[in-house]
Amino acid sequence: MGRAEGFPDPLPEGVKFSEQVRLCLEADLLPDGSFGRQWLVVAGDQVTILREDGRTTFPLRELKEPKAEPVVGGGILTAKHNGRPVELVHYTNSRSGKFSEAAKLLEKWSRGEEAEWEGKEEERCPKCGFPLEPGTKVCPVCTPKRRTLVRLAGYLKPYWPQAIGLSLLAILNTALGLLPPYLNKPLMDEVLAPKGHVAPLRERLKLLGILVIILALSRVLMAAVGAAQGWLSAWLGNRITHDIRSRLYHHLQYLSLSFYDRRQMGTVISRINQDTGQLQRFLVWSVQDLIVDSLLLLGIGVVLFWMNWKLALWVLVPAPLVTFVAQAFWHKLRLYMHRFFYRWSRLNALLSETLSGLKIVRAFAQEPREVSKFTKRSWELAYTGVQVERAWALAFSGTSLLIMLGTILVWYVGGRQVLFERISLGTLMAFLMYVGMFYAPMRALSWLVNWCSRSLTAAERVFEILDTRPEVEDAEDAVPMPRIEGRIEFRDVSFGYEKNKPVLKEVNLEVRPGEMIGLVGHSGAGKTTTINLICRFYDVDSGEILVDGVPLRKIRLQDLRRQIGIVPQDTFLFSGTIAENISYAKPDATREEIIRAAKIANAHDFILRKPDGYDTVIGEGGQGLSSGEKQRIAIARAVLHNPRILILDEATSQVDVETERQIQEAIGRLVKGRTTIAIAHRLSTLKNADRLVVLKEGRVVEVGTHDELMEKKGEFYRLVQTYREVSKVRAVER
């Protein structure tokens, strides 16, 4: 089997087509929503859906309006055939991009247009070849769920008394639930419809009172135990989920930046939100329901066979049908629910986006267009809601009919036994009550098993991140360094974000304490990478970086980063007050210290012009502030941090001339007495630098003062000339 047999995926083993295969794409969900394989194959002018149990074929030209319709957790490739919508294949999020492109290809091919596959390769499970979701190595098919359960159980250790108490409550609640039906037997046979020797009316009234009191007490106890069980289950599940979520967030804070380089931020956030949320629902509700329903099913089954094993066999007749129908409807219902929640999120996203950009909508008179978009999405949501309710109604009615069938069989067979006096009326009535209780957990278990499997996959994805070790961490022999003087030395340093693509190549450089070094060069020369290595966001591939003569790997990370201050190009400010943002690196700073730092950064005056001064609340990312104001707050933050090594990364790249002058003044005060490394495309920013280091294609090609490098007329001279030409063009355009 090779990729030549079909792309982007290979054909299943032993499957061949007489015509040339133009497309083979593997889906990872079966029509019922469970994990499994099926293939979409386009061979010649035929579209074939391959499954383990057979195939379905459509003429390509008869498939109209193919589209990849997203739902929560994945999507469905749909099309219209003879005017009716058909669902071709189902897939998870890991394959959404592939099937989106496949829908476009099918659309073009159905119209007779030429088109080729342009998708990228994706990662697959090395064991079974199942497509993996981006950013994870967890395979939902072959990952052992038992190991995950054992690991989850490990989080119960601090709460073992509560876990034991919850188990005892579940057993007690199940036992109490089995008592009321059994009380029907003496109630009918000895009180209401006795046969043979009939006790006096007074004794029967006394027994009636006792049985009713026992029944009432059992119901009260059931309610109390059920409430305690629900409360304890919710408390325990939420505490365990909190522990896992907090540990996950803590772990993410210390993972190396290379971890985030290889993943989309959305997939990382989904681990904290979506996966832990699914895990919480599993721990709070699913586990409890699974245990209770299993105990009920076992307990009621034992009681039924103990009371009358022949009659119990008739109860089992519709049981497989109840399980099958419940499971079939559950898969369909889950699909509709996923689609419903996805469309609900799309509607909310449109609402948020439109209201946030209301000025733009009105400025371009696009109100009718936005109303039309909202109406369309609202109708899609309403239609899916109807599908959900219809599926619920059919599922409930279908299983209720089958349960009624079982009850009718017991009525008939049991009624005959009562008439022939093989069993008493009380036994039959108790039996019927147990029958009514028997099918509900059976129906629920068919849903819960599938749900629990998916929840354990989510748990495994969380554990995958927890098992990831930081690539940059303190060495075992790391030394404390409470005060750094600021001498930095690069010795034959080479580094690449991908091992086979070096960004820095054999860099040698020495920076003296208190010296200001300017890094210049074209984009991609390695300037930002150099400061990333000094901060030890990454470790070098070869060579060595030393600070005050100590290898960077042997300095404690807390000591190193506590004494490095960064003023980045894209200043990030947190939601909160201006004072809180300035004091971010020193939360216990006094108001006097904050004001002093702001004055040094030339930020004090504009802050006082704000409505609430230093207590003015700014939005995430610094909403409500100009680029220059954000930069000066970042400088104030660095001043208050009081670093020994200062890094300026394009600190004046996005501001006007007047603001640049103010920032330059602030930087001039900030760099005094500190080792400073500055990056700037505006070469005027580096006029006060002691030396300039020119990088080209990852190598140091020139080092010297501004005047020395200009006289040399080398790489730096060419950069200056290019900058001047660009400045002239910009001046003319203005």
N, C-alpha and C positions, 0 to 999 in steps of 0.2 A: 504494500500500500504506500503510495507516494503522493506528493503534492501535485504531481503532473496529472493525476487522475481527476482533479477538480480543485478549484481555488475559491476562497482562501483556505478552505479546509479539505482534507482528503476524503474520498468516498469511503463508506464502511467496507470492511474486509469482505471480499467476494462479490461485491455488487458491481455490475457492469451495465453500460448503456450502449445501444447500437449506434446512437448519434453522438457527436462531439459534446462533451460536458463544458458548458460555458460558465457555470457557477455551481459551487457546492458550499453550502453554509450550514454549520452544525448549530442547532438550538439546544439549550440546556434545561428546558422544562417540557414536560408532557402536557397533553391537552387538559388533564385533570389538575394541573398546577403543581404536581410533584416533580422532584428532580429526576431527570432522565434525558436520553438522547433521541433526537430526531433530526432529519436533514432536509433542507430545502435544496433541490437540485434542478437546475435548468439545463436540459440536454436538447439541442436542436430547437424546436418550437414547442416543447412540452415542459411544464412545471410539475415536478414530482415531489410529494412530501413522503419521505421514507421514515418508517417506524419499525420497531422490533416485530410488530405483528402484521406488517404489510405496508402497502403504499397507496397513495391517492394521487391521481394525475389530472391536470387541467391543461387545456390548450392555452399557450401563452397569450394569444391575441384575444382570448375571451376573458382574461383577467383585467378588469378595469379599476382604476383609482387605487392601486396598491399603496399602502401607507403603513409606516411603523407607528402604531399608536401606543404611547407610553402609559403605564400604570405604575402604582407604587411598587417598587421592588423590581421592575422589569418592563416588559411590553409585549405587544401582540402584533404580528405582521398580518394585516387584513387586506382584503380586496373584494371587489364585487364580481360575482359570476352569475350570468343570466339575470342581472338586476338584483340579486340577493347578496347580502354581505356574508363572506365566509372568513373564518379565522384559519390562517394557514399554519403558523407556528407560534409558540409561546417561548419567551426567553427572559433571562434575568438581566439586571443592569450591566453585567459584565459584557454582554453582547449587543447592547443597545446601539452603539455606534455602527457596528457591522450591518445590522438589519435596517438601520436608517439608510445606509448607502445601498443595500440590496433593494429597498423599495424604489429608490430613484432609478436603479438599473432596470427593474421590471417595468416601470412606467415607460422608459425609453424603448426597451425591446418590444413591448406590446404595441408600440406605434411604428415599429419597423426601423427605428433609429439605431445607429451604431454607437456603442459605448463599451468601456472596459472598466474592470474593477480597479479601484485606486486605494483600497483600504490598507491598513498596516497590520503587521503580525501582532498577535496578542499572546499573553502568557497563559500556559496551560499546566494542569497538574502533572507532575512527572510520573505519577503512578498510573492514573487512569486516563489522562489526556483531556479531562474535563476543563472547559474554559474557566479561568479564574477572574474574579472581580478585580479591577485595577487597584493596586496598592495593597494587595493581600496575597499570601501564599496558602490560605486556608481553602481546602477543597470541600464543598458541602456534601460531596458524594462519599468520599473514602475516609474522611476524618473520623476517627473512632469517638463516638459519642460517650462511651463509658468513661474514657479518660477525662472528658470535659465534666461529666457529672461528679466524678471523684474530686476533681479540682474545685468545683463549686462547693462541694460538701466541706472542703477545707476551710471555706470562709464561715462555716457554721461554728467552728471551734470556739470562738469567743462567746458564742451565744448558745452553747449546748444545753443549758437548763431550759431556755425558751423553746429550743427545737424539740427536746423530749416532751415538754409540756404540750406543745402543739400536736405531737403525735398521739399523746394520751387523749387530748381533747377530740381528735379525729376519730379515734377508736370509740370513745364514749358516745360521741354524737351518732355514730353509725349504729351502735348497740341500742341507743334510745330510739332511733328511727325505726328499728325492727320490732319494738315492743307494741306500739298501738295496733298494728294489724293482728298481732297474735291475741290481743285482748278481745277481739271480735268472736273468737271461738267460744270462750266461756260465756260471753255476753249473749250469744245466740242460743247455745246448747243448754245453758243452765238457768238463764234468766228470761229471755224473751220467747223462745220456742223450745222448751224442754220436752224430751220424749222419755217414755218409760216411767220410772219413779220420779214424780214431780214434787219438789220441795214446797213447803208451805209458802204462802205469799209473803209473809213477813221476812223469811230468810232470803227469798229472791229479791225483795226490795233492799235488804241490807247488802246483799252481794252486788246489786246494781249500783248502789251508792259507792261501795268500795272500788268497783271497777272504774266508775266515772272519775273518782278522785285520783286513782292511779293514772288514768288516761290524761287527766288535766295536769297532774304533776309532771308526767313524762313530757307533755307538750311545753310546759313552762321550763323544765330543765333543758329540753332541746333548744328552745329559743335562747336561753342564757348561755348554754355551751356554744351554740352557733355564733352568738355575738362575740363571746370571748375568743373563739377560734378565728373568726374574721379579723378581729382587732389584732390578735397576736400574729396572725399570718401577715397582715399588712405591715405591722411594726417590724417583724423579722425580715420580710422581703425588702422593705425600703431601707433598712439598716445595712443589709448585705449589699444591696445595689449602691448605696451611698459609699460604702467602703471600697467597692470595686471602682466606682466612678472617680472618687477622690484619689485613689491610688493610680488610676490611669492618667488623670490630669497631672498629678505630681510627676509621674514617669515621663509624660510628654514634655514637661518643662525642662527636663535634663537630657533629653535625647539630642544627639548631634544634629546640626543643620543639614548634614547630608541625608538624614532620614527624611526631612521635609522636601529636599531637592528631588527625591525620587517619587514623591506622591503629590496628588492634588490635595489642596487644603480641605476641600469639601469632603473627601473620603476620610480624612483624619477627624474632622468635626463630627461626621456621621458615626464614628466609633463611640464618641462621648454621648451624643444625643440619641441617635436611632438605635444603635446596638445595645447600649445600656438601658434604653427605654424598653426595648423588646425583652431584654433580660429581666427588667423589673416586673413587667407584666407576667412573665413566666414564673418568677419566684413568688410574686404576691398572689396570683390567681391560679395559674395553670397547674403548678405543683400541688396546691391545696385541692383543686378540683380533681386532679388525677388520682390523688391518694384517696379522697372521699369516695369518688365514683368506683374505684377499684374495690375498696372495702365493701361498698354497698352491693356491687355486683356479686362479689364472693359471698357476702353474708346472706343476701336474699336467695342466691342459688342454693346454698347449703340448706336454708330453712325450707325452701320449696321441695327439694328432694327428700328432706327429712319428714315433711308432712305427708307427701304422697308422690313417690317417684314416678309413677305412671302418668299422673296428671301433669307433673313438671315437664315431662318430655313434650307434651303438647305446647307448652309455653315456648319451647325452643324452636318450634316450626317457623314462625315468622322472624325469629331473631337474626338470621343471616340477611334477610331482606331489609330489616330495619337498619342494620349496620351498613349495607351496601348503598341504600338510598340516602342515608344521612351523610355518608362520605362523599357520594357523587354530588349531592346538593351543596355540601360544604366547599368543595373545590370550585364549583361555579360561583357560589356566593362570595368566596374569598377573592376571586377574580374581579367581581363587580365592586367589592369593597375597596380593593386596591385602586381600581379605576375611579371610584367615587372620591377617595381621599386625594388622589393626584389632581383631579379636576377641581377639587375644593382649594388645593394649594395654588393652582394656576389662577383661579378666580381671585384669591387673596393677593397674589403677586401682582396681577393686573391692577387691582384696586389700589394697592400701595404705590405702585409706579405712577399711575395716572394722577392720583391726588398729590404725590410729591412733585410731579412736573406739571401741575395745573396751569402755571403761568405760561409755559411753552405751548400747552394745548390751546389756550385761549389766544395767545399771540399769533398762532398760525390758523386759528378758526377751525380746529379739528375736533370740536365737541361731537358732531354727528358720527365721525369715525370711531371715536372712543366709546360712545354709547353703543354703536353697532357691535364692536368687539366684546364689550361687557355682556350685552344681551345674548350673543352667541355662546359665550362661555357659561353664562348662567343657565341657558337652556341645556347645554351639554351636561351640566351638573344635575339639573332637574331630571333629565332623561335617565341618567345613571342611577339617581335616587329611586326612580320608579322601578328600574331593573332590580335594584337591591331588595326593595319591599316585595316585589313580585316573587323573587327567588325565595325570600323568607316565607312568604305565604305558601308557596308550593312545597317547600321543604317541611314546614310544620304540618300542612294538610296531608302530605304523603306519608310521613312517619306516623302521624296520628291515626291514619286509616289502617296502617299495618299493625299498630299497637291494638287498635280496636279489633282487628282480625284475631290476634292472639287472645284477647279477652273473650271474644265470642266463642272461640274454640273451647276455652276453659269453662265458660258458662254451659255450653252444650254437653261436653264430656262430663264435667263435674256435676251438672244437673242430673244427668242420667244416674251417676253414682249415688247422688242423694236420694233419688226416687227408688233406686234398688237397695237403699239403706246400706251402701258400702262405705259411705262417709257421712258425717253429720253436716247439717246446714251451716253450723258455725265454722267448721273446717273449710267449707267452700267459700264463705264470705271472707275469712282471713286469707285464704289462698288468692282470691281475686284482688284483694288490696295489695298483696305482695307482687302480683303480676303487674299491677299498675305502676309499682315502684321499680320493677325490674328493667323495663325498656329504656327509661330515661338515662341512667348512667351508661347503658350500652350505646345509645345514640351520641352521648357527649364524648365518650372515649374515642370514637372514630374521628372526631374533630381534634381532640386534644393531642393524640399521638403525633399527628402531622404538625400541629402547631409547636409542640415541644421540640420536635426535630429541627425546625427552623430556628427556634430560640437558642438551642444549643450551638447551632452554627454561628449565630451572632456572638454567643459567649466565646467561642473559639477564636473569632476575629479579635475580640477584646484581649484575650490572653496572648494572641500573637504579638500585639504591640507591647504588652507587659514583658514578654520574653525577649524583646529586642534590646540589646545592650548598646549604650552610647559608644560611638566610635572615639569620642574625645572625652576622657575622664581622668581623674587624678591618678597618677602612678602610685604604686605601693610605697615607693621611697620619695614621694613628693615632699618638698621642704617648705616650711612657712617663710613668707617674705613680707613682713609687715610694712616695709618701706622700700619702694623701688626708686633708684636714682635716675633711671631712664636711658641707660646705654643699651642699644639694640644692635645685634649683629646677625646678618644672614651669611651662612656658610654653605655654598654650593646647593642652594635650596631649589628643588624641583617639585612641582605640584600640578595636579590636574583633577578637576571634578570627576572626570572619567579617566581611569588609569591609563588608557591608551591615547588620551588627548591632553598632553601637558599644557598648562597655561603659563606657568613660570618654569624657566629652564636654566638651571645652574646659576642662580642669582647670588651674587656676593655684594654685601652692602654693610656699612657700619655707620650708625647714628650715635653721635655723642650726647651726653646728658645736657638737657636744656637747649639743644639745637633744633631749629625748624627746617624740616626737609620738605621740599615740594616734589610730588610725583606727577610727571607729565607724560603724555603719549596718546596715541590714537585710541579710540574705543576698542576694547578687547586686548589691549597691550598687557594687562595684568595688574593695573593700579589697585582696583578694588580687592582683587585676590590677595595682594600684598598685605593690606590692612586686615583682611579676614584671617590671615595666618598669624599676624601679630596678636590679634584678639584671641587666637586659638579657637576660632569657630571650626576650623579644620586642622588636621595634623598634616605635616609635610610628607610627601612620598619618599623623598631622599634629601640628604643634607640635614642642616640643623639651624634653628633660630635660638639665640641666647639673649637673655635680658640680664644686665649686670653680671655677665659671665656665667649665668646659670642656664642650662638648657630649658627651653620653654616647657617641655614635657614634664620637668621635675618641679615646676612651680605650682603650688596649689591654685586651682582655678579661681576660687573665691578671692585669694590675695591678688591674683593677676588682674581680674576684671574689676575688682573694687578700685583699682588704681589706674584704670583706663577710662577716659571719657570720649564719647563720640558725638559729633554734630553731623548727622547724616544729611544727604541730599534731599531725600523725601522724609521730612520730619513727621514722626508719628506722635500724636498727642492722644491721651486717653480721655474718655468722658469724665468730666469733673470740673473743678474750679481751676483757674490759672495757677493759683498758689499750690494746689495739689500736683499739678503737672511739673512745676519748677522743682518741687521738693520730692519728686518721684524717687531719686536715688538716695535721698536722705529724709525719710518720712518724719523724723523727729526734729527737723529744722525749725527754728523760731521764725516768727514773722519778720524780725529784723534781719535775719540771715537771708531770707527769701527776697526782701526788698533790696538788700545790698547786692545780691547776685543779679537781680533785674536791672539795677542801675549800671552795673559793669557791662551788661549785655545791651545797653541802650533800649531797654524794654519798659522801664519804669513809667515814662511819660505816657505812652500809648495805653498802658494798662490802667492808669488812673482815669483815662478818658472813657473807659468802659463803664457800663451802667453800675456794676457792683465792684469795680476795681479788681483787686486780687481775688475776690470771691465770685467773680463772674463765671458762670457755668458755660463751658464750651462743649460742643458735641463731639462724637467720636471722630478721630482724625483731625480735630481742630476746626470743625465747622464754625463759621462765624469769624474766622481770623484770616487775614491775608497771608500770602506766602512769606513775606518779609517778617510779619509778626510771629508766625510760627517758628521761623528760623531763630529769631531773637529769644523766644521762650526756650528753644532747644539749647541756645548758647548759655542762657541763665541756668538751665538745668545742669549743664556741664560745669559752669562756674561753681555752683553749690556742691557739686560732686567733688570738686577740688582734686582732679586726677593728676598723677605724675606723668602719664603719657596721654597726649591729646591727639585725637584723629579728627580731621576736618574733611568730610567727603562732599565736595561740590557745594559748599555752604552758601554760595551766592549765585547759584546757577539760574534761579527762577525769580529774580527780583530786579526792580528797576535801579537806575543809577544812584538815586538819592538813598534808597534803602540799602544798596550795596555799600555806600559810603559809611552809613551807620553801623552796618554789620562788620565792616573792615575795622572801624574804631573799636568795636566790642572784641573782635578777635585779637586786635593788637594788645588789649589789656589782658585777655585770657591766656595768651601764649607765654607770657613772661614767667620765666623760671620753670618751664615745662618742656619736655621733649615733645615736639609737635611734628606730625606727619600730615601734610595737606594734599588733597587732590583738587584740581580745578581746571576746567576748560577755559575759563576766563583767566588768561595768564597774568592779568593785573592783580589778581588775588594773591599771587605768589611773589609779588615784588619785594616783600620783606623776608623772604625765605633765605636762610644762610646758604643752603645749597639746593640745587635742583637735580633730580635723578630722572633721566629720560629712559623710558621703557619702550621697547619695540619688539613685538612678537614674543613676549615673555622673557626677554633678556635686557639687562642693563647695558645700554649702548653709550650713554654719556653721563658724566657727573661733574658738576661745577657750579659756580655762581652764574647769575643771569648774564653778566657782562662777559664772563669767560666763554660761555657757550655761544653767545652771539658772535664773538670774535672768531670762534672756531668754524662757524658757518656749516654746521653739521645737521643732525636730525632736529635739534631744538630750533635752530635757525629756520628750517623749513616749516616747522609747526607754527612759529611766530608769523612767518610770511602768509601762511594759509589762513591764520586767524585774522590777520589784518585785512585780507581780501574779503573774507566773509563779513567782517565788520563794515567795510565800505558798501557792500551790497545791501546790508540791512539798513544802513543810513540812507541810501538812495530810495529804498522801498518806503521808508517812513516819510 
